[in-house]
Amino acid sequence: MEYDTSVRAVSPTSSIGSTCHDRTSDSDNELSQSLFEGKWEAKIGLGKQRADEEKAECHVLFTRPTTPNSTQSLYERILDNLRCEVDQIRDSEIFEQNMPFGPQDTLDQPSTNDVEEILRNMMSGSSLSTTTSRTEWADESTHSFATFGSSVRASSSVAGKRDKGSRRLAG
């Protein structure tokens, strides 16, 4: 099985059985497997802690600095940590202000059962005319929709109500 190399990057020959040549450098070919793995683990940082993990392991208690340089360094580190905390609190406060006030907002019932009025309220530049009657929406019409790859056609001549759950379906 051959793959078009213009679509994706070249993979080693043994990985997918392609006809593309392995592009390992000569210096990497000369390394043993363990040295090669060690080189790339160090290069990509595998096994190293992320910056946030290193920061989390920082000692909480500070020793009293003895030199002016260490005092200044400690002072700057404390200020940086405080600034980060203030930024996080500010961001979470902004997020909470933009969130709805609770589940009751999403559970509120509409003030009307008139679908046309609800649509008019949702669409500020309403293209629905106020003279549209309910029977115009429920006139003889044929609708089609797809379900799992097969097309289904349904027609309705009911004036705005279902006739006890029965429908006429044409396949």
QUIRA-V199063 format. One record per pair of residues at least 12 apart in sequence whose ideal C-beta (glycine too) atoms are under 6 Angstrom apart, sorted by the first residue. I is the first residue (numbers start at 1). J is the second residue. D is the distance in Angstrom with one decimal. If there is no record, write none. Layout:
# QUIRA-V199063
i->(I & I)
j->(J & J)
d->(D & D)
This chain:
# QUIRA-V199063
i->(2 & 3 & 5 & 134 & 135 & 138 & 138 & 140 & 142 & 153 & 154 & 155)
j->(19 & 18 & 20 & 160 & 159 & 159 & 160 & 157 & 155 & 170 & 169 & 168)
d->(5.7 & 5.2 & 5.9 & 5.0 & 5.6 & 5.1 & 4.3 & 4.7 & 4.5 & 5.0 & 5.5 & 5.6)
